[in-house]
């Protein structure tokens, strides 16, 4: 079973990502969890520490609690801090013009939100697991 976490403060985007993931992978053998903030996402990381997520999709611009970092950037750092998540694929999804630099800085994948209108970027990431 593939475990996936989607973190975004917009319920519409959460639904969009979940729909595309299910469209590509089907609903069999996947478990999708979601959170509407970086803090909620971190709580899910901890509550699933014994059976970590395989893939985590996170928005960058959510709650402002972590300035000067974006909330998603803070969450990526949290994920990378936990040894149990060492093998987890992290994908940042953002409208930020700095998305490529942030992805490079943390060694993660990224999808610009403008490309999320199609399933193509999801397909590449999900099928490479």
N, CA, C and O atoms as a printed pandas DataFrame, in Angstrom:
     atom_number atom_name residue_name chain_id  residue_number  x_coord  y_coord  z_coord
0              1         N          UNK        A               1    0.842   -1.182    0.000
1              2        CA          UNK        A               1    0.000    0.000    0.000
2              3         C          UNK        A               1    0.882    1.237    0.000
3              4         O          UNK        A               1    1.804    1.351    0.807
4              5         N          UNK        A               2    0.597    2.157   -0.903
5              6        CA          UNK        A               2    1.331    3.416   -0.992
6              7         C          UNK        A               2    0.614    4.463   -0.154
7              8         O          UNK        A               2   -0.577    4.712   -0.344
8              9         N          UNK        A               3    1.352    5.083    0.787
9             10        CA          UNK        A               3    0.790    6.121    1.658
10            11         C          UNK        A               3    1.214    7.489    1.143
11            12         O          UNK        A               3    2.397    7.749    0.924
12            13         N          UNK        A               4    0.220    8.362    0.952
13            14        CA          UNK        A               4    0.465    9.691    0.391
14            15         C          UNK        A               4   -0.149   10.735    1.316
15            16         O          UNK        A               4   -1.249   10.554    1.838
16            17         N          UNK        A               5    0.587   11.837    1.510
17            18        CA          UNK        A               5    0.096   12.970    2.291
18            19         C          UNK        A               5    0.044   14.201    1.393
19            20         O          UNK        A               5    0.999   14.499    0.675
20            21         N          UNK        A               6   -1.073   14.908    1.439
21            22        CA          UNK        A               6   -1.253   16.163    0.710
22            23         C          UNK        A               6   -1.453   17.265    1.747
23            24         O          UNK        A               6   -2.330   17.162    2.605
24            25         N          UNK        A               7   -0.633   18.328    1.669
25            26        CA          UNK        A               7   -0.738   19.438    2.617
26            27         C          UNK        A               7   -0.918   20.741    1.825
27            28         O          UNK        A               7   -0.044   21.135    1.053
28            29         N          UNK        A               8   -2.046   21.389    2.028
29            30        CA          UNK        A               8   -2.332   22.666    1.363
30            31         C          UNK        A               8   -3.425   23.362    2.163
31            32         O          UNK        A               8   -4.347   22.705    2.645
32            33         N          UNK        A               9   -3.339   24.667    2.309
33            34        CA          UNK        A               9   -4.335   25.395    3.091
34            35         C          UNK        A               9   -5.627   25.643    2.324
35            36         O          UNK        A               9   -6.597   26.143    2.894
36            37         N          UNK        A              10   -5.654   25.305    1.058
37            38        CA          UNK        A              10   -6.856   25.486    0.248
38            39         C          UNK        A              10   -7.575   24.148    0.060
39            40         O          UNK        A              10   -7.035   23.241   -0.574
40            41         N          UNK        A              11   -8.800   24.015    0.610
41            42        CA          UNK        A              11   -9.538   22.764    0.417
42            43         C          UNK        A              11   -9.727   22.403   -1.063
43            44         O          UNK        A              11   -9.725   21.225   -1.418
44            45         N          UNK        A              12   -9.888   23.406   -1.914
45            46        CA          UNK        A              12  -10.037   23.160   -3.351
46            47         C          UNK        A              12   -8.807   22.498   -3.949
47            48         O          UNK        A              12   -8.920   21.563   -4.741
48            49         N          UNK        A              13   -7.627   22.989   -3.566
49            50        CA          UNK        A              13   -6.390   22.389   -4.068
50            51         C          UNK        A              13   -6.185   20.991   -3.496
51            52         O          UNK        A              13   -5.709   20.102   -4.203
52            53         N          UNK        A              14   -6.535   20.783   -2.233
53            54        CA          UNK        A              14   -6.424   19.437   -1.645
54            55         C          UNK        A              14   -7.283   18.469   -2.458
55            56         O          UNK        A              14   -6.814   17.396   -2.838
56            57         N          UNK        A              15   -8.532   18.840   -2.727
57            58        CA          UNK        A              15   -9.412   17.975   -3.527
58            59         C          UNK        A              15   -8.839   17.735   -4.916
59            60         O          UNK        A              15   -8.894   16.618   -5.429
60            61         N          UNK        A              16   -8.292   18.772   -5.521
61            62        CA          UNK        A              16   -7.708   18.670   -6.864
62            63         C          UNK        A              16   -6.551   17.666   -6.873
63            64         O          UNK        A              16   -6.486   16.794   -7.740
64            65         N          UNK        A              17   -5.645   17.794   -5.907
65            66        CA          UNK        A              17   -4.497   16.882   -5.854
66            67         C          UNK        A              17   -4.949   15.446   -5.610
67            68         O          UNK        A              17   -4.462   14.521   -6.260
68            69         N          UNK        A              18   -5.877   15.259   -4.676
69            70        CA          UNK        A              18   -6.365   13.908   -4.374
70            71         C          UNK        A              18   -7.037   13.290   -5.606
71            72         O          UNK        A              18   -6.827   12.113   -5.902
72            73         N          UNK        A              19   -7.836   14.074   -6.316
73            74        CA          UNK        A              19   -8.492   13.577   -7.527
74            75         C          UNK        A              19   -7.453   13.102   -8.540
75            76         O          UNK        A              19   -7.586   12.013   -9.098
76            77         N          UNK        A              20   -6.418   13.911   -8.782
77            78        CA          UNK        A              20   -5.400   13.552   -9.762
78            79         C          UNK        A              20   -4.590   12.326   -9.333
79            80         O          UNK        A              20   -4.255   11.477  -10.159
80            81         N          UNK        A              21   -4.283   12.241   -8.057
81            82        CA          UNK        A              21   -3.546   11.078   -7.562
82            83         C          UNK        A              21   -4.373    9.804   -7.763
83            84         O          UNK        A              21   -3.853    8.788   -8.226
84            85         N          UNK        A              22   -5.653    9.863   -7.415
85            86        CA          UNK        A              22   -6.526    8.695   -7.593
86            87         C          UNK        A              22   -6.715    8.377   -9.071
87            88         O          UNK        A              22   -6.806    7.207   -9.444
88            89         N          UNK        A              23   -6.774    9.396   -9.910
89            90        CA          UNK        A              23   -6.933    9.196  -11.352
90            91         C          UNK        A              23   -5.735    8.434  -11.914
91            92         O          UNK        A              23   -5.897    7.549  -12.753
92            93         N          UNK        A              24   -4.555    8.773  -11.459
93            94        CA          UNK        A              24   -3.333    8.147  -11.974
94            95         C          UNK        A              24   -3.119    6.762  -11.373
95            96         O          UNK        A              24   -2.839    5.806  -12.096
96            97         N          UNK        A              25   -3.249    6.653  -10.064
97            98        CA          UNK        A              25   -2.916    5.401   -9.381
98            99         C          UNK        A              25   -4.113    4.483   -9.168
99           100         O          UNK        A              25   -3.939    3.307   -8.848
100          101         N          UNK        A              26   -5.319    5.000   -9.340
101          102        CA          UNK        A              26   -6.501    4.230   -8.982
102          103         C          UNK        A              26   -6.717    4.342   -7.477
103          104         O          UNK        A              26   -5.914    4.956   -6.775
104          105         N          UNK        A              27   -7.778    3.761   -6.993
105          106        CA          UNK        A              27   -8.070    3.868   -5.565
106          107         C          UNK        A              27   -7.631    2.635   -4.796
107          108         O          UNK        A              27   -7.689    2.611   -3.566
108          109         N          UNK        A              28   -7.192    1.611   -5.518
109          110        CA          UNK        A              28   -6.720    0.387   -4.876
110          111         C          UNK        A              28   -5.291    0.589   -4.383
111          112         O          UNK        A              28   -4.487    1.239   -5.051
112          113         N          UNK        A              29   -4.984    0.053   -3.252
113          114        CA          UNK        A              29   -3.619    0.030   -2.724
114          115         C          UNK        A              29   -2.985    1.391   -2.475
115          116         O          UNK        A              29   -1.759    1.507   -2.463
116          117         N          UNK        A              30   -3.803    2.426   -2.277
117          118        CA          UNK        A              30   -3.249    3.717   -1.847
118          119         C          UNK        A              30   -4.058    4.206   -0.654
119          120         O          UNK        A              30   -5.249    3.927   -0.516
120          121         N          UNK        A              31   -3.369    4.938    0.191
121          122        CA          UNK        A              31   -4.007    5.574    1.337
122          123         C          UNK        A              31   -3.595    7.038    1.296
123          124         O          UNK        A              31   -2.408    7.353    1.385
124          125         N          UNK        A              32   -4.561    7.928    1.164
125          126        CA          UNK        A              32   -4.267    9.355    1.065
126          127         C          UNK        A              32   -4.755   10.054    2.321
127          128         O          UNK        A              32   -5.922    9.943    2.697
128          129         N          UNK        A              33   -3.844   10.778    2.966
129          130        CA          UNK        A              33   -4.183   11.641    4.100
130          131         C          UNK        A              33   -3.974   13.078    3.650
131          132         O          UNK        A              33   -3.262   13.337    2.679
132          133         N          UNK        A              34   -4.592   14.004    4.355
133          134        CA          UNK        A              34   -4.407   15.411    3.988
134          135         C          UNK        A              34   -4.434   16.284    5.225
135          136         O          UNK        A              34   -4.964   15.912    6.272
136          137         N          UNK        A              35   -3.835   17.472    5.066
137          138        CA          UNK        A              35   -3.787   18.467    6.138
138          139         C          UNK        A              35   -3.951   19.834    5.497
139          140         O          UNK        A              35   -3.577   20.047    4.344
140          141         N          UNK        A              36   -4.523   20.765    6.274
141          142        CA          UNK        A              36   -4.758   22.118    5.772
142          143         C          UNK        A              36   -3.751   23.140    6.297
143          144         O          UNK        A              36   -3.952   24.344    6.136
144          145         N          UNK        A              37   -2.677   22.673    6.921
145          146        CA          UNK        A              37   -1.620   23.579    7.385
146          147         C          UNK        A              37   -0.347   22.766    7.602
147          148         O          UNK        A              37   -0.387   21.539    7.689
148          149         N          UNK        A              38    0.770   23.459    7.687
149          150        CA          UNK        A              38    2.045   22.786    7.952
150          151         C          UNK        A              38    2.020   22.129    9.330
151          152         O          UNK        A              38    2.544   21.028    9.502
152          153         N          UNK        A              39    1.416   22.796   10.308
153          154        CA          UNK        A              39    1.327   22.218   11.652
154          155         C          UNK        A              39    0.516   20.921   11.639
155          156         O          UNK        A              39    0.922   19.932   12.249
156          157         N          UNK        A              40   -0.629   20.919   10.948
157          158        CA          UNK        A              40   -1.427   19.697   10.826
158          159         C          UNK        A              40   -0.623   18.615   10.111
159          160         O          UNK        A              40   -0.671   17.445   10.488
160          161         N          UNK        A              41    0.111   19.012    9.085
161          162        CA          UNK        A              41    0.943   18.059    8.355
162          163         C          UNK        A              41    1.994   17.435    9.254
163          164         O          UNK        A              41    2.230   16.229    9.195
164          165         N          UNK        A              42    2.624   18.249   10.083
165          166        CA          UNK        A              42    3.632   17.736   11.013
166          167         C          UNK        A              42    3.002   16.765   12.012
167          168         O          UNK        A              42    3.602   15.743   12.346
168          169         N          UNK        A              43    1.808   17.075   12.485
169          170        CA          UNK        A              43    1.106   16.157   13.399
170          171         C          UNK        A              43    0.852   14.807   12.729
171          172         O          UNK        A              43    0.981   13.761   13.364
172          173         N          UNK        A              44    0.489   14.835   11.441
173          174        CA          UNK        A              44    0.276   13.581   10.715
174          175         C          UNK        A              44    1.587   12.818   10.518
175          176         O          UNK        A              44    1.614   11.589   10.579
176          177         N          UNK        A              45    2.668   13.556   10.281
177          178        CA          UNK        A              45    3.979   12.897   10.172
178          179         C          UNK        A              45    4.275   12.109   11.440
179          180         O          UNK        A              45    4.671   10.945   11.387
180          181         N          UNK        A              46    4.076   12.759   12.571
181          182        CA          UNK        A              46    4.376   12.123   13.857
182          183         C          UNK        A              46    3.437   10.962   14.162
183          184         O          UNK        A              46    3.870    9.936   14.687
184          185         N          UNK        A              47    2.168   11.114   13.840
185          186        CA          UNK        A              47    1.223   10.038   14.141
186          187         C          UNK        A              47    1.386    8.842   13.200
187          188         O          UNK        A              47    0.837    7.770   13.459
188          189         N          UNK        A              48    2.131    9.020   12.120
189          190        CA          UNK        A              48    2.387    7.933   11.176
190          191         C          UNK        A              48    3.863    7.520   11.167
191          192         O          UNK        A              48    4.320    6.874   10.224
192          193         N          UNK        A              49    4.590    7.884   12.190
193          194        CA          UNK        A              49    6.038    7.663   12.223
194          195         C          UNK        A              49    6.402    6.179   12.110
195          196         O          UNK        A              49    7.455    5.841   11.569
196          197         N          UNK        A              50    5.531    5.286   12.621
197          198        CA          UNK        A              50    5.816    3.846   12.552
198          199         C          UNK        A              50    5.621    3.275   11.150
199          200         O          UNK        A              50    6.215    2.254   10.803
200          201         N          UNK        A              51    4.797    3.927   10.357
201          202        CA          UNK        A              51    4.577    3.532    8.960
202          203         C          UNK        A              51    4.531    4.818    8.136
203          204         O          UNK        A              51    3.454    5.305    7.792
204          205         N          UNK        A              52    5.707    5.364    7.823
205          206        CA          UNK        A              52    5.801    6.686    7.195
206          207         C          UNK        A              52    5.132    6.770    5.816
207          208         O          UNK        A              52    4.921    5.764    5.138
208          209         N          UNK        A              53    4.816    7.986    5.441
209          210        CA          UNK        A              53    4.286    8.254    4.112
210          211         C          UNK        A              53    5.358    7.977    3.070
211          212         O          UNK        A              53    6.546    8.189    3.314
212          213         N          UNK        A              54    4.928    7.500    1.903
213          214        CA          UNK        A              54    5.846    7.251    0.794
214          215         C          UNK        A              54    6.093    8.523   -0.013
215          216         O          UNK        A              54    7.203    8.768   -0.485
216          217         N          UNK        A              55    5.040    9.330   -0.162
217          218        CA          UNK        A              55    5.121   10.579   -0.926
218          219         C          UNK        A              55    4.379   11.658   -0.159
219          220         O          UNK        A              55    3.297   11.419    0.377
220          221         N          UNK        A              56    4.972   12.857   -0.108
221          222        CA          UNK        A              56    4.316   13.999    0.522
222          223         C          UNK        A              56    4.311   15.159   -0.471
223          224         O          UNK        A              56    5.361   15.586   -0.953
224          225         N          UNK        A              57    3.115   15.660   -0.766
225          226        CA          UNK        A              57    2.935   16.857   -1.592
226          227         C          UNK        A              57    2.619   17.998   -0.639
227          228         O          UNK        A              57    1.705   17.885    0.177
228          229         N          UNK        A              58    3.365   19.101   -0.731
229          230        CA          UNK        A              58    3.081   20.241    0.143
230          231         C          UNK        A              58    3.123   21.560   -0.611
231          232         O          UNK        A              58    3.979   21.790   -1.466
232          233         N          UNK        A              59    2.181   22.406   -0.269
233          234        CA          UNK        A              59    2.169   23.790   -0.723
234          235         C          UNK        A              59    3.286   24.519    0.022
235          236         O          UNK        A              59    3.747   24.037    1.056
236          237         N          UNK        A              60    3.715   25.635   -0.468
237          238        CA          UNK        A              60    4.734   26.430    0.217
238          239         C          UNK        A              60    4.107   27.535    1.054
239          240         O          UNK        A              60    4.515   27.763    2.193
240          241         N          UNK        A              61    3.123   28.216    0.498
241          242        CA          UNK        A              61    2.577   29.416    1.136
242          243         C          UNK        A              61    1.273   29.084    1.857
243          244         O          UNK        A              61    0.197   29.054    1.260
244          245         N          UNK        A              62    1.406   28.833    3.174
245          246        CA          UNK        A              62    0.231   28.527    3.997
246          247         C          UNK        A              62    0.236   29.489    5.182
247          248         O          UNK        A              62    0.302   30.701    4.978
248          249         N          UNK        A              63    0.167   28.981    6.421
249          250        CA          UNK        A              63    0.123   29.863    7.584
250          251         C          UNK        A              63    1.437   30.644    7.731
251          252         O          UNK        A              63    2.492   30.183    7.295
252          253         N          UNK        A              64    1.362   31.820    8.346
253          254        CA          UNK        A              64    2.512   32.717    8.465
254          255         C          UNK        A              64    3.300   32.508    9.753
255          256         O          UNK        A              64    4.106   33.363   10.119
256          257         N          UNK        A              65    3.089   31.403   10.444
257          258        CA          UNK        A              65    3.704   31.163   11.752
258          259         C          UNK        A              65    5.211   30.938   11.718
259          260         O          UNK        A              65    5.858   30.980   12.764
260          261         N          UNK        A              66    5.778   30.704   10.551
261          262        CA          UNK        A              66    7.177   30.278   10.468
262          263         C          UNK        A              66    8.087   31.289    9.788
263          264         O          UNK        A              66    9.202   30.957    9.384
264          265         N          UNK        A              67    7.611   32.523    9.662
265          266        CA          UNK        A              67    8.413   33.566    9.008
266          267         C          UNK        A              67    9.780   33.669    9.678
267          268         O          UNK        A              67    9.852   33.608   10.905
268          269         N          UNK        A              68   10.854   33.821    8.930
269          270        CA          UNK        A              68   10.908   34.188    7.517
270          271         C          UNK        A              68   10.744   33.008    6.557
271          272         O          UNK        A              68   10.736   33.221    5.344
272          273         N          UNK        A              69   10.615   31.786    7.044
273          274        CA          UNK        A              69   10.384   30.646    6.151
274          275         C          UNK        A              69    8.912   30.594    5.736
275          276         O          UNK        A              69    8.032   31.025    6.481
276          277         N          UNK        A              70    8.660   30.065    4.551
277          278        CA          UNK        A              70    7.294   29.700    4.183
278          279         C          UNK        A              70    6.906   28.501    5.036
279          280         O          UNK        A              70    7.776   27.741    5.462
280          281         N          UNK        A              71    5.632   28.323    5.287
281          282        CA          UNK        A              71    5.171   27.181    6.085
282          283         C          UNK        A              71    5.576   25.858    5.434
283          284         O          UNK        A              71    5.981   24.924    6.126
284          285         N          UNK        A              72    5.468   25.779    4.115
285          286        CA          UNK        A              72    5.850   24.558    3.411
286          287         C          UNK        A              72    7.338   24.275    3.514
287          288         O          UNK        A              72    7.752   23.119    3.599
288          289         N          UNK        A              73    8.137   25.325    3.505
289          290        CA          UNK        A              73    9.581   25.161    3.656
290          291         C          UNK        A              73    9.892   24.611    5.057
291          292         O          UNK        A              73   10.736   23.728    5.206
292          293         N          UNK        A              74    9.209   25.136    6.073
293          294        CA          UNK        A              74    9.367   24.616    7.430
294          295         C          UNK        A              74    8.984   23.141    7.479
295          296         O          UNK        A              74    9.672   22.336    8.107
296          297         N          UNK        A              75    7.875   22.789    6.811
297          298        CA          UNK        A              75    7.426   21.396    6.811
298          299         C          UNK        A              75    8.442   20.480    6.125
299          300         O          UNK        A              75    8.704   19.378    6.606
300          301         N          UNK        A              76    9.003   20.921    5.024
301          302        CA          UNK        A              76   10.030   20.122    4.342
302          303         C          UNK        A              76   11.204   19.867    5.283
303          304         O          UNK        A              76   11.723   18.753    5.350
304          305         N          UNK        A              77   11.617   20.900    6.005
305          306        CA          UNK        A              77   12.714   20.725    6.964
306          307         C          UNK        A              77   12.339   19.727    8.059
307          308         O          UNK        A              77   13.174   18.928    8.482
308          309         N          UNK        A              78   11.087   19.772    8.518
309          310        CA          UNK        A              78   10.618   18.818    9.525
310          311         C          UNK        A              78   10.674   17.390    8.980
311          312         O          UNK        A              78   11.178   16.482    9.640
312          313         N          UNK        A              79   10.153   17.208    7.780
313          314        CA          UNK        A              79   10.157   15.872    7.160
314          315         C          UNK        A              79   11.582   15.342    7.090
315          316         O          UNK        A              79   11.845   14.193    7.447
316          317         N          UNK        A              80   12.484   16.172    6.634
317          318        CA          UNK        A              80   13.876   15.741    6.469
318          319         C          UNK        A              80   14.586   15.535    7.809
319          320         O          UNK        A              80   15.616   14.864    7.861
320          321         N          UNK        A              81   14.059   16.092    8.872
321          322        CA          UNK        A              81   14.626   15.922   10.208
322          323         C          UNK        A              81   14.365   14.520   10.756
323          324         O          UNK        A              81   15.213   13.949   11.440
324          325         N          UNK        A              82   13.186   13.966   10.452
325          326        CA          UNK        A              82   12.808   12.661   10.983
326          327         C          UNK        A              82   13.495   11.548   10.201
327          328         O          UNK        A              82   13.276   11.422    8.996
328          329         N          UNK        A              83   14.329   10.731   10.866
329          330        CA          UNK        A              83   15.020    9.643   10.157
330          331         C          UNK        A              83   14.048    8.646    9.504
331          332         O          UNK        A              83   14.378    8.037    8.487
332          333         N          UNK        A              84   12.878    8.485   10.076
333          334        CA          UNK        A              84   11.896    7.542    9.526
334          335         C          UNK        A              84   11.403    7.963    8.140
335          336         O          UNK        A              84   10.883    7.140    7.387
336          337         N          UNK        A              85   11.567    9.238    7.808
337          338        CA          UNK        A              85   11.106    9.753    6.516
338          339         C          UNK        A              85   12.249    9.916    5.510
339          340         O          UNK        A              85   12.106   10.611    4.504
340          341         N          UNK        A              86   13.369    9.277    5.788
341          342        CA          UNK        A              86   14.539    9.395    4.909
342          343         C          UNK        A              86   14.221    8.974    3.471
343          344         O          UNK        A              86   14.708    9.598    2.529
344          345         N          UNK        A              87   13.415    7.929    3.291
345          346        CA          UNK        A              87   13.101    7.429    1.950
346          347         C          UNK        A              87   11.856    8.018    1.332
347          348         O          UNK        A              87   11.416    7.563    0.276
348          349         N          UNK        A              88   11.277    9.019    1.967
349          350        CA          UNK        A              88   10.032    9.621    1.485
350          351         C          UNK        A              88   10.313   10.620    0.372
351          352         O          UNK        A              88   11.206   11.460    0.486
352          353         N          UNK        A              89    9.542   10.521   -0.704
353          354        CA          UNK        A              89    9.631   11.500   -1.796
354          355         C          UNK        A              89    8.835   12.728   -1.376
355          356         O          UNK        A              89    7.675   12.621   -0.976
356          357         N          UNK        A              90    9.463   13.891   -1.468
357          358        CA          UNK        A              90    8.817   15.156   -1.112
358          359         C          UNK        A              90    8.649   15.973   -2.382
359          360         O          UNK        A              90    9.585   16.132   -3.165
360          361         N          UNK        A              91    7.440   16.488   -2.574
361          362        CA          UNK        A              91    7.136   17.299   -3.753
362          363         C          UNK        A              91    6.509   18.603   -3.280
363          364         O          UNK        A              91    5.456   18.598   -2.642
364          365         N          UNK        A              92    7.160   19.720   -3.597
365          366        CA          UNK        A              92    6.546   21.010   -3.274
366          367         C          UNK        A              92    5.721   21.466   -4.481
367          368         O          UNK        A              92    6.139   21.360   -5.633
368          369         N          UNK        A              93    4.543   21.971   -4.162
369          370        CA          UNK        A              93    3.635   22.488   -5.188
370          371         C          UNK        A              93    3.322   23.912   -4.780
371          372         O          UNK        A              93    2.796   24.154   -3.694
372          373         N          UNK        A              94    3.644   24.852   -5.649
373          374        CA          UNK        A              94    3.487   26.249   -5.251
374          375         C          UNK        A              94    3.372   27.158   -6.463
375          376         O          UNK        A              94    3.805   26.823   -7.566
376          377         N          UNK        A              95    2.777   28.314   -6.223
377          378        CA          UNK        A              95    2.740   29.374   -7.219
378          379         C          UNK        A              95    3.929   30.317   -7.029
379          380         O          UNK        A              95    4.085   31.280   -7.779
380          381         N          UNK        A              96    4.758   30.044   -6.038
381          382        CA          UNK        A              96    5.909   30.899   -5.741
382          383         C          UNK        A              96    6.866   30.944   -6.932
383          384         O          UNK        A              96    7.155   29.910   -7.534
384          385         N          UNK        A              97    7.353   32.128   -7.271
385          386        CA          UNK        A              97    8.328   32.218   -8.361
386          387         C          UNK        A              97    9.679   31.595   -7.979
387          388         O          UNK        A              97   10.531   31.381   -8.840
388          389         N          UNK        A              98    9.869   31.304   -6.680
389          390        CA          UNK        A              98   11.130   30.723   -6.196
390          391         C          UNK        A              98   11.059   29.206   -6.057
391          392         O          UNK        A              98   11.951   28.607   -5.456
392          393         N          UNK        A              99   10.026   28.575   -6.597
393          394        CA          UNK        A              99    9.809   27.148   -6.357
394          395         C          UNK        A              99   11.005   26.296   -6.799
395          396         O          UNK        A              99   11.394   25.365   -6.095
396          397         N          UNK        A             100   11.579   26.606   -7.940
397          398        CA          UNK        A             100   12.714   25.817   -8.425
398          399         C          UNK        A             100   13.915   25.944   -7.486
399          400         O          UNK        A             100   14.584   24.951   -7.201
400          401         N          UNK        A             101   14.193   27.158   -7.007
401          402        CA          UNK        A             101   15.306   27.370   -6.084
402          403         C          UNK        A             101   15.064   26.662   -4.749
403          404         O          UNK        A             101   15.987   26.080   -4.179
404          405         N          UNK        A             102   13.830   26.710   -4.253
405          406        CA          UNK        A             102   13.509   26.033   -2.996
406          407         C          UNK        A             102   13.663   24.516   -3.144
407          408         O          UNK        A             102   14.202   23.852   -2.258
408          409         N          UNK        A             103   13.192   23.982   -4.254
409          410        CA          UNK        A             103   13.313   22.540   -4.489
410          411         C          UNK        A             103   14.786   22.130   -4.558
411          412         O          UNK        A             103   15.184   21.108   -3.999
412          413         N          UNK        A             104   15.571   22.926   -5.237
413          414        CA          UNK        A             104   17.009   22.637   -5.343
414          415         C          UNK        A             104   17.683   22.729   -3.973
415          416         O          UNK        A             104   18.511   21.887   -3.626
416          417         N          UNK        A             105   17.329   23.744   -3.207
417          418        CA          UNK        A             105   17.914   23.941   -1.876
418          419         C          UNK        A             105   17.707   22.728   -0.972
419          420         O          UNK        A             105   18.607   22.350   -0.222
420          421         N          UNK        A             106   16.522   22.115   -1.042
421          422        CA          UNK        A             106   16.192   20.997   -0.159
422          423         C          UNK        A             106   16.309   19.627   -0.837
423          424         O          UNK        A             106   16.085   18.599   -0.199
424          425         N          UNK        A             107   16.653   19.612   -2.104
425          426        CA          UNK        A             107   16.820   18.349   -2.812
426          427         C          UNK        A             107   15.514   17.581   -2.976
427          428         O          UNK        A             107   15.477   16.361   -2.819
428          429         N          UNK        A             108   14.434   18.313   -3.296
429          430        CA          UNK        A             108   13.118   17.698   -3.457
430          431         C          UNK        A             108   12.581   17.976   -4.860
431          432         O          UNK        A             108   13.139   18.789   -5.598
432          433         N          UNK        A             109   11.501   17.297   -5.218
433          434        CA          UNK        A             109   10.843   17.546   -6.492
434          435         C          UNK        A             109    9.878   18.720   -6.349
435          436         O          UNK        A             109    9.559   19.145   -5.239
436          437         N          UNK        A             110    9.421   19.237   -7.487
437          438        CA          UNK        A             110    8.463   20.347   -7.441
438          439         C          UNK        A             110    7.550   20.323   -8.649
439          440         O          UNK        A             110    7.894   19.810   -9.714
440          441         N          UNK        A             111    6.375   20.894   -8.446
441          442        CA          UNK        A             111    5.422   21.111   -9.527
442          443         C          UNK        A             111    4.877   22.524   -9.361
443          444         O          UNK        A             111    4.259   22.820   -8.339
444          445         N          UNK        A             112    5.089   23.406  -10.339
445          446        CA          UNK        A             112    4.460   24.724  -10.260
446          447         C          UNK        A             112    2.934   24.566  -10.308
447          448         O          UNK        A             112    2.425   23.767  -11.095
448          449         N          UNK        A             113    2.211   25.304   -9.491
449          450        CA          UNK        A             113    0.750   25.163   -9.438
450          451         C          UNK        A             113    0.099   25.389  -10.794
451          452         O          UNK        A             113   -0.936   24.793  -11.092
452          453         N          UNK        A             114    0.691   26.235  -11.609
453          454        CA          UNK        A             114    0.088   26.495  -12.921
454          455         C          UNK        A             114    0.068   25.238  -13.787
455          456         O          UNK        A             114   -0.761   25.123  -14.690
456          457         N          UNK        A             115    0.969   24.297  -13.521
457          458        CA          UNK        A             115    1.000   23.053  -14.285
458          459         C          UNK        A             115    0.056   21.997  -13.716
459          460         O          UNK        A             115   -0.161   20.960  -14.342
460          461         N          UNK        A             116   -0.495   22.248  -12.558
461          462        CA          UNK        A             116   -1.376   21.268  -11.921
462          463         C          UNK        A             116   -2.743   21.198  -12.585
463          464         O          UNK        A             116   -3.604   20.431  -12.153
464          465         N          UNK        A             117   -2.947   21.975  -13.609
465          466        CA          UNK        A             117   -4.205   21.910  -14.350
466          467         C          UNK        A             117   -4.308   20.590  -15.110
467          468         O          UNK        A             117   -5.406   20.164  -15.469
468          469         N          UNK        A             118   -3.169   19.940  -15.355
469          470        CA          UNK        A             118   -3.153   18.651  -16.053
470          471         C          UNK        A             118   -2.604   17.590  -15.104
471          472         O          UNK        A             118   -2.057   17.915  -14.051
472          473         N          UNK        A             119   -2.749   16.344  -15.476
473          474        CA          UNK        A             119   -2.223   15.263  -14.649
474          475         C          UNK        A             119   -0.787   14.906  -15.015
475          476         O          UNK        A             119   -0.167   14.090  -14.332
476          477         N          UNK        A             120   -0.250   15.491  -16.066
477          478        CA          UNK        A             120    1.078   15.120  -16.542
478          479         C          UNK        A             120    2.154   15.228  -15.469
479          480         O          UNK        A             120    2.896   14.264  -15.282
480          481         N          UNK        A             121    2.288   16.357  -14.745
481          482        CA          UNK        A             121    3.367   16.419  -13.750
482          483         C          UNK        A             121    3.182   15.411  -12.612
483          484         O          UNK        A             121    4.165   14.886  -12.090
484          485         N          UNK        A             122    1.960   15.142  -12.233
485          486        CA          UNK        A             122    1.710   14.147  -11.189
486          487         C          UNK        A             122    2.150   12.772  -11.672
487          488         O          UNK        A             122    2.770   12.004  -10.937
488          489         N          UNK        A             123    1.814   12.482  -12.925
489          490        CA          UNK        A             123    2.071   11.161  -13.468
490          491         C          UNK        A             123    3.558   10.825  -13.402
491          492         O          UNK        A             123    3.940    9.729  -12.992
492          493         N          UNK        A             124    4.377   11.766  -13.804
493          494        CA          UNK        A             124    5.825   11.551  -13.803
494          495         C          UNK        A             124    6.324   11.225  -12.393
495          496         O          UNK        A             124    7.120   10.303  -12.214
496          497         N          UNK        A             125    5.867   11.964  -11.412
497          498        CA          UNK        A             125    6.323   11.783  -10.042
498          499         C          UNK        A             125    5.753   10.505   -9.425
499          500         O          UNK        A             125    6.488    9.729   -8.814
500          501         N          UNK        A             126    4.468   10.287   -9.581
501          502        CA          UNK        A             126    3.820    9.137   -8.968
502          503         C          UNK        A             126    4.276    7.821   -9.585
503          504         O          UNK        A             126    4.400    6.817   -8.884
504          505         N          UNK        A             127    4.522    7.819  -10.871
505          506        CA          UNK        A             127    4.908    6.578  -11.536
506          507         C          UNK        A             127    6.380    6.261  -11.383
507          508         O          UNK        A             127    6.812    5.160  -11.726
508          509         N          UNK        A             128    7.162    7.203  -10.876
509          510        CA          UNK        A             128    8.591    6.941  -10.682
510          511         C          UNK        A             128    8.861    6.316   -9.327
511          512         O          UNK        A             128   10.009    5.986   -9.029
512          513         N          UNK        A             129    7.849    6.143   -8.501
513          514        CA          UNK        A             129    8.008    5.547   -7.170
514          515         C          UNK        A             129    8.098    4.055   -7.244
515          516         O          UNK        A             129    8.234    3.393   -6.215
